[in-house]
Amino acid sequence: MDEQDIDVDKSGRVLRWIVIGLLVVLVLVGIGAVGKFAGTGWFGWRQFAYDGGTLYAVNLGDSNYTVTVEGRKSHTLEPRGFRHIELVGGTSEAIVTSADEQTRTFNITVDGSHAVLKLGGGCLAAADISEFYDSSKREMPRLEIVARIGEDQQVWVAGTKQVMWPRESLPKALPGGEGIWVETVGCPILDNTPYLEGYLRTKLQGRLREQNKKKKGD
């Protein structure tokens, strides 16, 4: 074998290794891109770095909205409608399109927490109702308002997964003894603490009584 044949053989081996290296890189990029396009970051790193949650998207207005989180499936919210949308931990981009095609983008960051995306105006209040589930506090359980979500606020992060949503059944018990209840309220009473607390207490007690009646009837 002369020198020219040896050089050709070496060049062929180098070329093969270059091709193999490029293929490995392409495969790794492809694997990483799956997580990227699924909204979990390159190689799905957000699933390991953060704990996710649920986005409660609610439309309190009179026209439709479309919500798309991290480029995944779009959800149409009719007036007074809502959707539960899975959130990957970390910061997610929620794109909201109104009926007249106007678009807004919201960045929602969670780590082991649920969140609210409120559209169409209206107001919500969030209250800690843990004592309503404490048998030692039956006479006058405390209701503590933890958030007032006004007309101009769209996003609220609860800081916990122990959340009960408007118009949904209340649980029979609270895992861990902690629970935040979110409810729609009239905006004029949002900043009137005594009136707001009284309204929420009356509404909560009524719902609990109704659920207890249904449970006994079953």
N, C-alpha and C positions, 0 to 999 in steps of 0.2 A: 504494500500500500504506500503510495507516494505522499508527499506533503500536501498536495492539493486535495487528495481524497480525505486525509485526516481533517483538514480545515472544513471541508464540506460536511463531514460527519458531525464535527463540533457545532457548526452553525445550525444543523438540523436539530440537534439536541437542545440548543439554546432556544430556538424558535418554538419547539414543542413545549418547553417549560414556560415560555412567555404566554403561549396560547392557554395552557392549563391555568396559569396565574390569572389571566383575564377572565376565564370562565368562572373561577372561584370567586373573584370580585363581583362578577355579574350575579351569581347565585346569592351571595351575601346581600347585595343591594336589593335584589328581588325579595328576599326574606324580610329585610328591614322595611321595605316599602309596603308590605302587607299591613304591618302595624301602623305605619304612617297614614295610609289611606283609610284604615279602620278607625282612626281617631285616637289611637293609643300611643302615638309617637314611634320613632324609628325603633324597630325590634320590640315594639310593645313595652318600652321602658316605663311608661306612665303606670301600667298595671302593677309594676313591682315597686315603684317609688311612692305611689299614693293609693289611698283607699277611695273608691268611687262613691256614688250616691244616686239619687233620683232627682230629676228636674220636674217639678210640678208646674207645667205651663198652663195658665188659665186666662181666658178671654172674658173680661168684664165689660166689654164694649158692645156695640150694636152691629159690627161688621166683621167679616172673616179675617183671620190672620193665618199665615203659613210659617211654621217654625222648622228650621233645619239645623241640627246640631252636628258639628264636625263633618259636614258634607254627607251625612248618612241619610236615611229615609226622612222625607218631609212629612210633617204632620199638619193637617188643616184644623184650625180651631174655629168652630162656629160661635156665634154670640152665646155667652154663658157656658161655653164648653171648656173642657180641660183635657190634658193628656199627661201621662206619666212617661217620661223619657229618660232612658238610662244615661248617666253621666260617668265617664271615665275620670278617675282622680286626676288632679292637676287643673290646668286652665283649658276650658272648652270654649269654642266659638259658636255662638248661637246666632243664626241669621234669621231675622223676622221680616216677612214681606206682608204688607197690608193689602187690602182689597184694591186700592188704587195704584198698586205696584211700587210703592215706596219701600225702601229697604233700610233696615237698621241692624247693626251688629253689636252683640253683647258678649263680653268675655266673662265667663263664670268659673270661679276657682273653688274647688271643693277638695277636701281630704277627709273622708269618712263622714260626710255630711250630705243632707238633702238641701235643695234650694228651690226658690220660687222664681218664676218668670211671669210677671203680671202685665197683661196687655189690655189696651182699651180703656185706660183710666180706672176709676173705682178705687176702693181702699180695702186693705186687709189688716187684721190685728193678730198677733201671735201671743199666746199666754201659756205660762207654765201651770198645768192643772194636775201636777203630781199628787197633791194632797187629796184630790177627789177620789183617788184610788187607795188612800191610806185609811185603813179601818179605824185608826185612832183619831182621825180628824173629821169624823162624820158630821158633827154638829155645825161647824163653821169652817169648812176647808178653805184654805187660802188660794186665791187666783192671782197670779202675778203677771202683769203685762210685760213681755220681753221685747216686743217689736211693734212699731206702728208703720205700716207700709202705705204711704200716701199716694195721691193721684200721680205725682211726678216721679215716683220711684218704681222701677220695673223689676229690679233684681234684689233678692234677699237670700242670704245663705244662713241656714238655721244653726250651723255649728254642731249638729247632732243628726242621727238617723231616727231618733225617737220622735217622729212628727206625725200628727193626725191632720188630715186635710179637710177642707170644707165639703159638706154634703156627702161625706163618707162615714161609714159606721165606726163608732168608737170601740176600741178594744176592751175586752173583759178584764184584762190586767196589763200592767206596764212592765215589760222586761227591764230589770235594773231599777225600777221604781221611779223612772223619770219620763216625762212626756210633755211635748209642746203641741198645743192645739192651735191651728190656723183657721180663721173664720172671716168671711166677708162682713164688713160693717159699713154703715153710712159714713161718708167722709166728714160731715159736720160734727160728729161726736168723737172723732179720732183723737183730738187733743184735750177732750174733756175727760180726765182720768176717772173721777167717780162715776160719771154716767156710762163711760165705756166699760168699766169693770162691772157695773150693775147689769148692763145689757148682756155682756158675755156670760156672766154667772147665771142669769135667768135662762138664756138660750141653752147653755150647757146642761143645767139641771133638767130642763125640759127634754132634751135629747136623751139623756141618761134614763129618765123615767120611761120614755117611749120605748127605748131599747129593752128595758127590764120587762115591760108589759108584753112585748113581742116574744121575749124569751120564755116568759111564764105561759103564754098562749101556745107556744110550740111544745 
